[in-house]
Amino acid sequence: MEQFLAYPIRDIPYVAITLMIAFTVHELAHAFVAYKFGDPTAKNQGRLTLNPLKHLDPIGTILIFIAGFGWARPVPVNRFYFKKPRLSGVCVSIAGPLSNLILAIIALIFGYAMISLGLAGQLPSAIPQFLSIFFWINLMLFVFNLLPLPPLDGYRIIADLVPVNLRAKMTQYEVYGSLIFIILVITPLSQYTISPVFNTILPSLGGGLTAFFEWLFIR
């Protein structure tokens, strides 16, 4: 069974806890920023909450365990409530990935703070193991959600930045883009498309953040 999973079976509990936190905070960030810009849609649908059951998507969650990446249930956003739709749209879209980056950084800070204070050796080994998984999954979600493919946040950001006429053309092909995205994610094609991106960007970004906080706390 383990050969079909992206993570060792012993790590599944840590992955599950991480997903509940990461997905919940990600979607809450979208909902909160949209609400602050005047859109009550997500709030009215009960998405302005830390309840994971309101945010988890069954398929997106299962794919994390199998493929190593996935998604939560998208927060509904009504752009007509925004006074500046394009600026507000970009802020709402980028809030989710940024929340995962912040969670990853929090894990690093906590881990290196324990080392700096000499507490790392006194704690159960499960804690650094969990922090490592928490860091890498949140970093993966940060990068994954910034991919410029619908329905990911990266695509939404680009759609709000391009000229209006180009945005209209992009909207016409969103359905096909979403279909292409699903094919790239759940088929072996991911080994030649999405996986190389992760194999290049994730180690570089993770290594850079780790080196910085190691220098900050253990110099």
C-alpha positions as CSV (number, residue, x, y, z in Angstrom):
1,M,0.0,0.0,0.0
2,E,2.8,2.4,0.9
3,Q,4.1,2.4,-2.7
4,F,0.9,4.2,-3.8
5,L,1.4,7.0,-1.2
6,A,3.5,10.1,-1.5
7,Y,4.5,9.8,2.2
8,P,5.5,6.9,4.4
9,I,2.7,5.5,6.4
10,R,4.4,6.5,9.7
11,D,4.1,10.1,8.6
12,I,0.4,10.0,7.6
13,P,-0.8,11.4,11.0
14,Y,1.5,14.4,10.7
15,V,0.5,15.0,7.1
16,A,-3.2,14.8,8.1
17,I,-2.8,17.4,10.9
18,T,-0.7,19.6,8.6
19,L,-3.4,19.5,5.9
20,M,-6.2,20.4,8.3
21,I,-4.2,23.5,9.4
22,A,-2.7,24.4,6.0
23,F,-5.9,24.2,4.0
24,T,-8.1,25.8,6.7
25,V,-5.8,28.8,7.1
26,H,-5.3,29.1,3.3
27,E,-9.1,29.3,2.6
28,L,-9.7,31.4,5.7
29,A,-7.1,33.9,4.4
30,H,-9.0,34.2,1.1
31,A,-12.3,34.7,2.9
32,F,-11.0,37.2,5.4
33,V,-9.3,39.4,2.8
34,A,-12.4,39.3,0.6
35,Y,-14.5,40.3,3.5
36,K,-12.2,43.2,4.4
37,F,-12.5,44.4,0.8
38,G,-16.3,44.4,1.2
39,D,-17.4,41.0,-0.1
40,P,-19.5,39.1,2.5
41,T,-20.1,36.1,0.2
42,A,-17.7,33.7,2.0
43,K,-18.7,34.9,5.4
44,N,-22.4,34.3,4.6
45,Q,-21.6,30.8,3.5
46,G,-19.8,30.0,6.8
47,R,-16.3,30.1,5.3
48,L,-14.9,32.7,7.6
49,T,-14.1,30.0,10.1
50,L,-11.2,27.8,11.4
51,N,-13.5,24.8,11.1
52,P,-11.6,22.4,8.7
53,L,-14.8,20.7,7.6
54,K,-15.9,23.9,5.9
55,H,-12.8,24.1,3.8
56,L,-11.5,20.5,3.0
57,D,-12.1,19.1,-0.5
58,P,-12.2,15.3,-0.5
59,I,-10.4,14.8,-3.9
60,G,-7.8,17.6,-3.2
61,T,-7.0,16.2,0.2
62,I,-6.7,12.6,-1.0
63,L,-4.3,13.7,-3.8
64,I,-1.9,15.2,-1.2
65,F,-1.4,11.6,0.2
66,I,-1.1,10.1,-3.3
67,A,0.5,12.7,-5.5
68,G,2.1,14.9,-2.9
69,F,0.0,18.0,-3.8
70,G,-3.6,19.0,-3.7
71,W,-6.2,21.7,-2.9
72,A,-9.0,22.7,-0.6
73,R,-12.6,23.8,-1.5
74,P,-12.4,27.2,-3.2
75,V,-13.8,30.2,-1.3
76,P,-16.6,32.0,-3.3
77,V,-15.7,35.5,-4.2
78,N,-18.0,38.1,-5.7
79,R,-15.9,40.8,-7.4
80,F,-18.9,43.1,-7.7
81,Y,-18.5,44.0,-4.1
82,F,-15.0,45.4,-4.6
83,K,-14.5,49.1,-5.1
84,K,-11.3,48.3,-7.0
85,P,-11.9,44.8,-8.4
86,R,-8.5,44.2,-9.9
87,L,-6.5,45.3,-6.9
88,S,-8.8,43.6,-4.5
89,G,-8.8,40.4,-6.6
90,V,-5.1,40.2,-6.6
91,C,-5.0,40.7,-2.8
92,V,-7.6,38.0,-2.2
93,S,-5.9,35.5,-4.5
94,I,-2.4,36.0,-3.1
95,A,-3.6,35.9,0.5
96,G,-4.0,32.1,0.4
97,P,-0.5,31.2,-0.8
98,L,1.1,33.8,1.5
99,S,-0.7,32.2,4.5
100,N,1.0,28.9,3.7
101,L,4.4,30.6,3.3
102,I,3.8,32.3,6.7
103,L,2.9,28.9,8.3
104,A,6.1,27.4,6.8
105,I,8.2,30.2,8.3
106,I,6.5,29.8,11.7
107,A,7.5,26.1,11.7
108,L,11.1,27.1,10.9
109,I,11.1,29.8,13.6
110,F,9.7,27.4,16.2
111,G,12.2,24.7,15.3
112,Y,15.3,26.9,15.3
113,A,14.2,28.7,18.4
114,M,14.1,25.3,20.3
115,I,17.6,24.5,19.0
116,S,18.9,28.0,20.0
117,L,17.4,27.6,23.5
118,G,18.9,24.1,23.9
119,L,15.5,22.5,24.1
120,A,15.6,20.3,20.9
121,G,17.2,17.4,22.6
122,Q,14.7,17.3,25.4
123,L,11.6,17.0,23.2
124,P,10.1,13.9,21.7
125,S,11.4,13.1,18.2
126,A,7.9,13.5,16.9
127,I,8.0,17.2,17.3
128,P,10.9,18.0,14.9
129,Q,9.5,15.4,12.5
130,F,6.1,17.1,12.5
131,L,7.7,20.5,12.1
132,S,9.7,19.3,9.1
133,I,6.5,17.9,7.4
134,F,4.6,21.0,8.3
135,F,7.3,23.2,6.8
136,W,7.6,21.3,3.5
137,I,3.9,20.8,2.9
138,N,3.1,24.4,3.5
139,L,6.0,25.5,1.2
140,M,4.7,23.1,-1.4
141,L,1.2,24.6,-1.2
142,F,2.7,28.1,-1.5
143,V,4.4,27.1,-4.8
144,F,1.6,24.9,-6.1
145,N,-1.1,27.5,-5.7
146,L,1.0,30.1,-7.6
147,L,1.1,28.0,-10.7
148,P,-0.6,30.0,-13.5
149,L,-3.2,27.3,-14.2
150,P,-7.0,27.6,-13.5
151,P,-8.4,27.2,-10.9
152,L,-5.2,28.0,-8.9
153,D,-4.5,31.3,-7.3
154,G,-1.6,32.0,-9.6
155,Y,-4.0,32.0,-12.6
156,R,-6.4,34.4,-10.7
157,I,-3.6,36.8,-10.0
158,I,-2.5,36.9,-13.7
159,A,-6.2,37.3,-14.8
160,D,-6.5,40.4,-12.6
161,L,-3.2,41.9,-13.8
162,V,-3.6,41.5,-17.6
163,P,-5.7,44.0,-19.7
164,V,-9.5,43.6,-19.5
165,N,-9.8,42.4,-23.1
166,L,-7.2,39.6,-22.5
167,R,-8.9,38.7,-19.3
168,A,-12.2,38.2,-21.2
169,K,-10.5,35.8,-23.6
170,M,-8.9,33.9,-20.7
171,T,-12.3,33.5,-19.1
172,Q,-13.6,31.8,-22.3
173,Y,-11.0,29.1,-22.0
174,E,-11.0,28.6,-18.2
175,V,-13.0,25.4,-18.5
176,Y,-10.4,23.9,-20.8
177,G,-7.6,25.1,-18.6
178,S,-9.2,23.5,-15.6
179,L,-9.5,20.2,-17.5
180,I,-5.8,20.4,-18.6
181,F,-4.9,21.1,-15.0
182,I,-6.7,18.0,-13.7
183,I,-5.0,15.9,-16.4
184,L,-1.6,17.2,-15.5
185,V,-2.2,16.5,-11.8
186,I,-3.7,13.0,-11.8
187,T,-1.9,11.4,-14.7
188,P,1.7,10.4,-15.3
189,L,2.1,13.6,-17.2
190,S,2.8,15.3,-13.9
191,Q,6.2,13.7,-13.9
192,Y,7.1,15.9,-16.9
193,T,5.2,19.1,-16.1
194,I,4.4,19.9,-12.4
195,S,6.9,17.6,-10.7
196,P,10.0,19.2,-12.4
197,V,8.8,22.6,-11.2
198,F,8.6,21.3,-7.6
199,N,11.9,19.5,-7.9
200,T,13.6,22.7,-8.9
201,I,11.8,25.5,-7.0
202,L,11.0,23.7,-3.7
203,P,14.5,22.6,-2.8
204,S,15.9,26.1,-3.7
205,L,13.3,28.0,-1.7
206,G,13.3,25.6,1.2
207,G,17.1,25.6,1.4
208,G,17.2,29.3,1.2
209,L,14.7,29.8,4.0
210,T,16.4,27.1,6.1
211,A,19.8,28.7,5.7
212,F,18.5,32.1,6.6
213,F,16.9,31.1,9.8
214,E,19.8,28.8,10.7
215,W,22.0,31.9,10.4
216,L,19.5,34.0,12.3
217,F,19.2,31.7,15.3
218,I,22.5,29.7,15.4
219,R,25.2,32.1,14.4
